[in-house]
Amino acid sequence: MSKVLAIAGIAIRNAIRSRVVVVLLGLLLVAIIALPLTIKGDGTVGGTVQVLLRYTLGAVTLILSIATLWAGCAAISTEVQERQVHLLVTKPVYRAQLWLGKWLGLLILNAGLLALAGAATYALLRWDLRQENLAQFLVAQRVVKPVPVEIEETARKVFDEQKRRGELPPGPPDQILEAIRQQLRQQAYSIPAGLARRFVFELPNAPLPGRPLAVRYKFASSLTGKDPVGCLLVAGAPDRPDRFQKPELTAPAGVHLVRIPPAMLESNGMLTVDIANIHPVPVTMIFAPDDGVQVLVQETSFEMNLVRCLLVALCQLAFLGALAVTIGSVFSLPVAAVTAAYAVMLMNIGGYLQTLTTERNIFGSGDTPGAIDFLLHLIYVGLFWLTKPFQQANPLEPLAGGELIAWSWVGSILLWQVIVAGGAVALLGMWLFNRRELGLPE
Amino acid sequence: MSEPIIEVVGLQKVFRDFWRRPKVKAVNDVSFTVKRGEVFGLLGPNGSGKSTTLKMILGLLYPTSGQVRVLGRSPRDVKTKARIGYLPEESYSYPYLTSQETLTFYGMLFDLPAGERRVRTEQLLDMIGLRHARRRQVGEFSKGMARRIGLAQALINDPDLVILDEPTSGLDPIGCRQVKDLIRALAARGKTVLLSSHLLSDVEDVCDRVIILYNGKVQALGTINELLEQKTQYRLTMPEVSAAGMERILAAVRAELGNEPTVDHPRRDLEQFFLEVVEKARQSTTEASGVGPASGVAKYLAGDEALQHLVAQPAAPVPLTAEQKQAADEKLRKLVEPSK
């Protein structure tokens, strides 16, 4: 391990003395200080907080990701080109140790820069909004989704009933069943004028008494335009005489937050929320099943959430570093950098690749897929599954949205991104580097 | 018979192009053995295959066929590498590290304890005359200074086998002399030295045996004497004699050979003359901007005290005191007496 640390130490010292770190710090400071001046939020304190967190930290992680890719590719390839590696590999050092040392140096640098950037962003946020009460915006809340409405069994019953009556529309049974599911889902999460829907929330770990609770909701309107819709939000056990009630006139675009007295939470950790559409004009409120109505429970301090967000970002940088060092241990610098950029692009179009895997008739000529369609399908499926473990989640969204970044999530990112995916890439890199002849003529 | 340190058998290296087609056969059926304590020279013109051979001995290239064993193991084995010191042809040090940090770093790669690392670093910096530049970054060094750091890093682990690629390249005559003295001092301690050089006089000065490669093949292999000695001619060196005495000697030679022998005055070695001039100049000044005064061989490399005394101040011979001269005469007399 001392050899790995020695190699990492040299990588860090070189980065500092070659002024790479100074340039990076300068770029990060420009992003942290100048970027918020050029981007306007929605004028509210909450909006400003979100913009500051989302865009400045987004820029910070982007700059560090690009720098990691470049520096990781250069870590070994430059030493091979300039032959410094000749002195290293003729010492009693395993090439795996050399690989690890380079990666560790990159990780330590990233950790330092990320910590500095995170602290600077937080300080700037506090200073910029020093006149405001930030307590309600700098939060870390657990997001609880409503207990899902049973759809599948009902859909099958409806399907069977229609089939028994001979009322099934023409078409493949799978598509008919899916259409029934969609219809039921829409009914379950829609509220026509004059009606109400009940959402039940089961809080896994009942929050401590008095801890702030809030309902967050967003909906689409059946009417075109952004005219506000009147609704009544009622929270608390249905048999309770003093249920919390709040009438709202809210626009369909945007996210709305209603604070709920903590006393409305039942002793068994259940919270019932009814939303009544009381708009005088016939209009239907349509909620998304996943994030239409959610309950937010204050869990921990914002500062701890920021630390966890930065840890997730560091895990992602650790993986990028592993990828770049591996590519750089096989190819020379320009080729390595282009290859790494291409690999990262593939990892970031996971959603598009998933869509492509569902397509059978890719060329769209004729009803029957041809050989090329089959081949392309295989390639897309292969690429999707190959890049799936490496696809990265964005920790800035929950941080900016005031949502809790749970330790379990940080742990899973550490496990899958760093240990599993990063480890696989590292093993591949070490194996390839070990096979490489380093004394070949130019 | 002393233990073989390097064994090369039927070594072949074929470089291939991008499509894996053979492009050039750089080394072709090369075999040789280097024994413990030998100073072995690897010679050849550019493109002869000596660098490729050296790189295969170091594990930087893999043989296409044939076998290389270094210290009884594969050259890629880390246990082998722990006993090797390598000075490459160019300075491949990190330019942003100071000379002290450079030596400390390479010492760490050999797992030297911190105390030992510090002592060796100090002694090596003294040995190469860069103590005053210990905090200067290697990137600011002249080529000669960088070579000296390269040499020091090759010796940090007190290696059993030292592989030196063009060790005197870029060094001034003082540095060259030091390196040659160092090589002899290492060999005297039973270390093995493999040397590749274009400077044939350097090789002739220090090597016990040489191999000459051309076009990837062995052209000659043997001791310096075997290869260079002209057994059909003699050279006679004697102290100054009178003109009449010389005439009598020449007459005797003419009578013996039947023709005129070549007679001239032996010249001083230019290297030795240069070293004397520089030493005089050095004694009259106190500041050094480049390489400072060197201190012979690092103590840990020189081994015992007697050897340290032998190799001390190799670049600047100092006249002996009367006592030292008497002691030396005594030793010489003892050495000569048995042959009487």
Interface residues (C-beta under 8 A of the other chain):
Chain A: S2 K3 A6 G9 I10 R13 N14 R17 S18 E82 R83 Q84 H86 L87 L88 V89 T90 K91 P92 V93 Y94 E437 L438 G439 L440 P441
Chain B: F15 T52 K55 L58 G59 L60 L61 Y62 V78 K79 K81 A82 I84 Y86 P88 E90 Y92 S93 Y94 Y96 L97 E101 F105 Y106 M108 L109 F110 D111 Q137 Q153
